[in-house]
Amino acid sequence: MGVIKGLEHLKEPCEVTVVSDSRYIVDALEKGWAAKWRANRWMRNKKDKALNPDLWARLLDLCQKHAVRCTWVNGHSGHVENERCDEMAVAAAARPGLPPDIRGVQ
């Protein structure tokens, strides 16, 4: 959600480097996994559905609007911006009134 919200705040098409400690996010975008899931009607393979297709669709649409590259960093390794993002994510998750996480819903 952090990547989606960050890209949604951009007012015009931009060149963006997403730095993340999530290998899943980085690989899904850089290796084209998410695009394949969408092309295969949100199936990861013949029997497994992709989780959170609504969020992946939003992210893929934003990646079409912007020129997005992803870079992976090791989490909790002293990368200043990544450590700050982790702090903000933990604080946001602890706030009351957070909408439910409905996994796998299309």
Secondary structure, DSSP 8 states (H G I E B T S, - for coil): -HHHHHHHT-SS--EEEEEES-HHHHHHHHTSHHHHHHHTTSBSSSS-B-S-HHHHHHHHHHHHHSEEEEEE--TTSS-HHHHHHHHHHHHHHHSTT-----TT--
